[in-house]
Amino acid sequence: MTKKQVENKIKKYKQLLAKHKPVLDEADNRIAGYIGDVFAEPKKHNKYELLMIYRTLDMLNDQTIYFNTKKVSRFFKFYEFSKFPSQEGMKAFKLTPIQAFIFANIYGLYNVEDNTRVIRNALLFFPRKWSKTTAVAAVAEYDLLFGDADAQAYIASNSFNQSKICFDIISNSLRQLDPNNKAFRRNRDIIYSLMPNRSSLIRCLSSKADKLDGLNASTVIMDEYAQSETQELMNVLTSSMGTRKNPLTIVITTASTKLTTPFTTMLNAYKQVLENNIQSRNIFAAIFEPDEGDDYGAETTWEKVQPHLGVTVNKAFYRSEWEKAQLNADDKTNFLTKLLNVFVQDISTKWIDKDVILKYTKPLRLSKLKTRPKAFVAVDLSVKDDFSVVCYALYDSLNHRFYFTCDFYIPKNTANNHHNSEMYKELIKNGKMKICGNDVIDYTMIANDIIGNAKYVDIVNLGYDPYKSKDFINVMRTVGMKNLTPVSQTLGSFSPAVAAFEYGVYNGNYQFDDNPLILYCFNNVAMDVDKMENRKPMKKTANDKIDAVITILMCILLAMNTKRQIF
């Protein structure tokens, strides 16, 4: 079902909202208010958010279900009376409209026949910073205080430390209710009720399921379930709920780099439930992710995925994280999985194995060339923080092969004080890197070197990053260099060169100078891929350097764009 098809149904559900608004408002006007706000601008909301609301309105329209306003109001009052940790200390929070909607579903929908709660399984699939953990902490507390007299609420996850985050929020919140420790006994991983006629408890668990027996769970909270490789713990806990009248399992998680797990199977099934392809009335699913074709860098996409943007997290944070995500693979993966709820394969894996580069590595010195081959040159320039690179791609017309050699430049003070200083000093000592300026790179020195090397190679074109090389290009023009070409640094621009390089390197069409920094840069490459499957190398981590790889690909791009004219 496409987003457009979902939006086309909105007229019907606006009518249902008008029909059921009075009973929703009787519990709290934020519930219908949230639905109305979404219906007012459906394009700003993702497909599954709309389907979530449609499903709720369908249930309200079902004659076998009624909406228990008193139960909803009671939970809302408890939530907003309780205090939870915040940057300002322990603080009571008002439910946001979407939180009110979610808890209205969980606590308000009842079966007419036996007066049991309809919703027994809930999924809260939101990005980080939505306050998932605080929200469900209140659910566990509520079960401890107002659930069955022998209620057993379990906080579980892939690790004990992760479970402990939610558990500690609960423990601190209950301390506010019971500062003298008369109503609860709080231990490291379990909280007991000491209230008369109540033997209820809340317990913190890890992923180990083999030592659990004799459980009788009433509430199960599975935290960061997307990280779990097995559903064994989930099965142990949920299978113990058979005697409970109103059992509740809540899964809270963000996306991960694990593409095939019990959670991804669950997520796909719950999407089918929302699309009405699978019938299962006891499921509630809040799924917040981009729609197909959304621009990951657009604020409209962030708003669609993060309904608390501007509430618990601000746009400036998203903007800064998006900018960081363009620089290295770790940050890109983190942004997509944790802030956009997109499942992606870990892109920090290697691109070209170092043994492939080593196989085609041999010494090459421009001054030792016997002929003057045509060459493409590309620069990747720093200012002072690290080294700069000039790559020369020499074309062997006889063997139809490219030879790549790189010159590396670094300011003296950077070489002495960089976290890689020992490596850089050794490279300088062995003539593999040049000192270039004291505090900042000396562009004139690099320009003169390029002009000097024009004695040994026929420079067809020199490529540069148009956003980083303005001062350098002015210097190059001053010293008489022509044929200067800006090279776009986008994924779409680089993708043809990436494909050409892969074909060429595995077929022995490329050879490389024996400078160890070339191999070092290849070893730091991860491959960024966009929705159109365009590819460009990016750093695995923020401190990595891949400049030699970038300049090699820039040279290939220059050659691809001028090949017909010179070969």
N, C-alpha and C positions, 0 to 999 in steps of 0.2 A: 504494500500500500504506500503510495507516494504522499509527500507532504501536501501536495495540492489536493489530492483526493480526500485527505483528512480535513483540510480547511473547508472543502465544499460541503461538509456535513454540519457546519457550525450553526446554520439557521435552525435546524431541528433541535440542537442542544441549547440554543438560546431560549427556545420555547420551554424546554424542560426546566431550565434554570428558573425562569419566571414562575413556573408551576410549583417548584419545591423551595423557592427562596424563603417563604414564611417560616417553614419548619427549621431551615438552616439558621435563619436569623434568630430564632428562639434560643438556639444554643449559643451562637456568637455571630455577629454580622461580618466578621472577617472571613468566614468560610465562603459565603456567596460573593463577598467583595473580591476575594482572590479570583474566583471563577469569572466574574464580570470583567475584571481587569485583563485577564488573559483573552477572553472573547473579544474585547475591544480592539486588540492589536495582535491577532493570531500569528502574523508573520514574525513577530518578535519572540515567539516561543517554539520550542522544538516539537516535532511530530508526536513523540511519546508523552510529552506533557499534555498536549491536547487530548490524546487517547486516554490518558489517565483520568482526566476530568470527565470525558464522555462515559467512561466505564462507571464512575461514581454516580452520574446522573441516571444512567440505565438502572443501576441498583436501587436508587431511590424510587424509580418508577416501577420496580418489581413489587407485586402485591404480596410476595412472600417475605419481604424485608421491610423493617421499619427503622426509623432514625430515632435513637434514644438521646434526646436533648439533655436529659439530666446527667447521663453518664459522661457526655462530652463536656458539659459545663463543669462537672466535678473535677475532671482531669485538668482542664484549663486553669481552674482556680489553684489546684495543687502546684502545677508547673510554675505559675507566676508568683506563687508564694515562696517557693523553694529558692535557695541561693546556690549559685555555682561559681567556680573560680573564673576570674577575669583579670584583665590588666589593672583594674581598679580594686582588686581584692574580691572577696565573696560578694556576689551581687545577684539580685533577682532580675529576670529578664521577661519581657513581654513576648509572647509568641508572635512571630511574623505571620503574615497572611498565609504563606504556603505551609508553614508549620501547622497552623490552625487547620488547614485543609487536610493535611496528612493525618493528624491525630483524630480529626473528626471521622475519617474513614475507619481508623483502627478501633476507636472506642465507641463509635456511634451507630454502626450498621449491625442490626440484630435480626436473627431469624424469628419470624412470627411463630413458627410451629413449636419450637422448644426454648425460645428466649435465650439462645446462645449467640455469642458474637460471630459475625460472618467472617471477618478477616482473621486468619490464623497465621498467615505468612506474609511478611512485608519486606519489600526491598527498597532501600534508600540508596540509590546509585547517583551520588553527587560528587563534584570535584571537592578538593580540599578547601578549607576555610568556610564551609557551609554550616559548621557547628553540628555535624552529625552526631559526634560522640556525646556532647552535652545533651542533645535532644533525647537520645536513647537512654542516657543515664537516668533521666526522670522516669522513663518507663520502668526500669528495674526498681527504682525507689517506690514507685506507685504500687508495684506488685508486692513488695515487701510490706507496705503499710496497709494496703486496701484489697489485695488479692485474696486468694485462698488462705485460710488460717495457717496452712503448712506450705505456703508458696515457696518455690525454689527458683530463683532467678540466676542464670549463669551468664557470665561474660566470657566469651571464648574468642580466640583468634589463632593465627599461625604461630604466635610466640607469646610467652608469658608476659614479656615486657609490653607488648602491644595491648594485651588484655588489661594490664595493670593501669594503663592510661585512663580508660573508662572507669575502672574500679576505683581508682583514687579520686576521681571526680565525685563519684557516689559517696565515698567515705567522707570526704571533706564537706559535702553538702549535708550529710546526715549529722555531722558534728555541729552544724549550725542549728539543726532542729533539736539536738540533744547534747548540749555542751557539758552536762554533768554525767554523761554515760549511763543514764538510768534506763533508757529505752532500747539501746543497742549495744552489743559487744562487737567491737571492730578489731579484727586481726589483720595480718599481712595480706591474706588472700580470701578472707571470708568475713561476712557481717551477719550476726545473729540478732533476731528480734528478741527482746526481753519483756515485751509487752504481754499482759495477761491473755491467756488463751490463744497466743500466736507463737508458732514455732517456725516462722518463715525465715529465709536466709537469702543472701546474695553471695555468690562465689565466683572467684576469678580463676580461669583455667588456661592452660597452654594447649598446644596442638596434640599432646599425647592422649590418646583415647584408650589405650590398653589397660590402664590402671583404674578406670572409672566403672563402678558398678553400683547398684542400689540407688540410682538416681530416680527422681520423680519431678522432672522439670516442669515448671509452669510458664516461665519466660526464658527464651534463649536469645542472646544477642551475639551474633557472629560479626566480629569487627575485621575489616580489611580481608574479606573472604576471597577477593581476587588474587591474593598472594598464596592461597592454599593449594597444594598439589593433590590433596586427597580430601574426600568428604567423610572420612571415617569419624572424626569428632562430631561433625554435624549429625551424622546418622545415629551415633550413640545418644546424643542429647535429645534429638527429636523423637526417637523411638521410645524414650522414657516418659513421654507426655500423654500416654494412652488414657490415663484415668482422669485427666483434667477436663473440666467443662469448657473452659475458655483459654486453651493454650495459645501462646503467641511466640513466633520466631521472627526476629528482625535481622536481616542481613544489611550491614552498612559497609560500603566500600567505595573506593575509587578504582579507576582502571589500572592496569599494570602492563608489563612487557611479557607476561605469561599469556600466550594466546590460546592455549588449550588446557583448561582447568575445569574443575567442577563448577566454578562460578560462571565461566563463559557459556557452559551448557545451560546453566540456570538462566542467565541473562537472555539468551536466545529464546528459551521457552517462555519466559515472562513477556518478552516482546510479542510473541505469538498470542499470548493471552490478551494483551492489550489490543491487538489487531483482530481479536475475536476468532482466531483460527483454532485456538485451544480453549475449551470450556473448563474453567476452574474458578468458582465464585469466591473461594476463601483466600485469594491472592490479591494483594495490593502492591503495585509497582510504581515507584517514582524514578523514572529513568531520564537523566539529564545529560545529553551529549549533543554534539553538532548534528545538524541535518546534512544529508548527502549534498556535497557541492559547496558547503559553507567555507568561507575564507577563515583559516585559523587565526590570522592576524587581525581580524576585524573586530572592533568593539561590539558590533551587533551580535557576533558569534559568542563572545564572552558573556554578554547579557543573556543570551539564550541558554547557555550552559550553566551559568552561575546565578541563580535567582537572588542570592544575597549580595550581589555586586552593589557596593555602596552602603551595605548594612554591616556585614562582618568582614568584608574585604573591599578595598577600593580599586578603581580602575588604574590608578598610578602603579599599584603593585603588579597588576596583570601586564601593564605596558612595559615595565622594567624587566619582568620575567620573559616577556616575548622578545625583547631586544637581546637579552642574554642568550635566549634559545637559538639565535641566529649565529652564535659564535662557536659553539661546540656541541658535540653529540650528547653528552650527559645532560646539559641544560635543555636541549631540544626534547629529549626523551621525557625528562621530568615535566616540562611544560605540557606536552601533549597528554601524558597519562594522568598527571595529578591535578592540572588546572583546566584541562579540556575534556577529561574523561574519555580519551581516545586510546584504544588498545593498539600499541605499536610494538613491533619487534625491536629488541634492543639494538639500536643503530651504532653502538660503540664497538661492534665487531670489526675485525680487520677487513680491508678492501683487497689489496694485493699482497700476497705473502712475500716476506723479505727474501726468501730463497729464489723467487722468480726474478727479482731485481738483481740479486747477486749473480745469477746465472749469466746475465747480460751486462756485467760490469767489467770495465777495463780502463786503464789509465788513458787520459786524453788531455793534451796540452795544446792550446790554440797556437802557441808560438812554434810548435814542432810540426805543424801541418805542412805537407808537401805541395798541396794545392790550395786554392782559395775558394772553398765551397760556399754556396748560398746558405744563409742562416737567418733564422728568426730569433728575435730577442724579446724577452719579457722581464719586467721588473715587478717585485713585490717589496714595498718600502716600509720600513719602520721609521720612527723619529728618534727614540732614545731607549725604549723599553726592551728591545731585543734586536736580533739581526735582520738585515735586509738581504734580498737575493736578486741576482741577475742571472737569468738562464739563457744559454745559447743553444739553439737547436740546429745542428748542422745536417744538411741533406746530402746523402751519398746517392747521386743520380744513377751510378752504375749498378748498385745493389738495391736501390729503392729502400733505403734505410735511413733512419734519423739517429744522430748521436747527440746526447744531451750532456752538457757540462754547465756547472753552476759556480758562480763566484758569490761568496758570503762575506758580508761587511757588518761590523759591529763597533759602536763607540767604545773607547777605551774604558771609561768608568763603568759602563754596562757590563763589559767583559769581566771586570774585576769584582763586581758586586752582585751579579745575577745569581739566582739559585743554581744555574748550570755553569757557574764560573769555572769549576775545575775542568769540565769537558771543553769549554770554550778556550781556556788557556792552552790546553793540549792541542787543540785544532790550530790555534794561532801559531804555536811553536812549530807545528809540522807543515805550516804553509797552506792549510785548508780553510783558513778564515783570515780576513784582513781587518786590522784596526782602521777605523774610518771615523775620524773626529774624536773629540774628547767626551763631551756630554751628549751631543746629538750627532746623528749621521751627517757626514759631509757629502752632500749631493754632488758637488763639483768634482770630488775625487771619483765617484762612481761614473759620472758623465765622461770624464777624461779617460777612464779605463775602457769604457765602451768605444769611444772614438779611437783609442789606441788599438783595440782589438779588431777594428775595421780593416787594419792592415792584413789580417790573417783570414778574415771571412768577409763575404759580400753580404752586408746586412740588408735584407729585403724589406723588413718591417720591424718596428719596435712597439710592443704592446704594453699598455699600462692600465691600472685601475683609475678611471676618471675621477673617482671621489677621494683618492689618496695621494695623487701624484702631481698636483698642480705646480708646486714649487719646483719639483724635479724636472718636469717637462719644460718649464721656462728656462732652466739651466741647459737642458739638452738643445733647445732651439738656439740659445746663445752660443753654444760651441759648434753649431752648424749641422746638427743632426736633423735629417728629414725623414719622411715616411713614419711618422708617429701615429699610432692607432689606439684609441681607447677601446678597452675590452670590458664589456658588461660582466658583472660578477654574479648574475642571477643563476639559479638552477637551470632555467631554460636555455641560457646561453652556453653553459658548461656541458650540458648533457651530451651533445654530439661529440665533444672531445673526450669525454669519459668513455663512451662506447668505442671510439676510434682507438683510444689508448689500450683498452682491454683486448681488442682484436690484435693490435700491433704488438703488444708486449708478449702475448702468448704465442705469437707466430714468429718471434725473433726479429721483428722489424725495428725494434728500438734497442739502443745500447746506451749505457750510462757511464759517466766518469766515476772514478773510484773514490770520490769524496764521501766520507762516512755520513756527512750531514744529509745527503740525498736519501740514503737508506733510513736514517733517523726520521726524516719527514714522512716517508712512506709508512713507517711503522706506527705513526701517530694518526693515520687517516681513518676516519669513519665515513660512511657514505650517507649523505642526506638525500631523502627521496620525497618529492611532493606528490600531490594527488594525481598529477598528470604523468607520474613516473619519471619526471626529469630528475637528474642526479648531479650532485656536486660534492666533492670532498669537503669534510669539515673536521675540526679537531675533536678528538675523543674527549679531552678535558680542557679546561680553560688555559692551563699552562703549557699545553702541547704546541708544537710548531709544525706546520705543513707547507710552509711557503715555497719550498722547492717543488713540491707536487703541483701547487697552483700555477707556478710559472711554467712548468713543463706543459701543462694542459693549455695555458694561454698561448704558448708557442704553437701547439697543435691547432688551436683555433685559427691563429694567424695563417698557418699553412693551408688549412682547409678553405679559408676564404680567398686565398690568392693562388691556389694551386694551378688553376687553368692558365694563369698568366705567365707562370715561370717554369713549369715542369714539362 
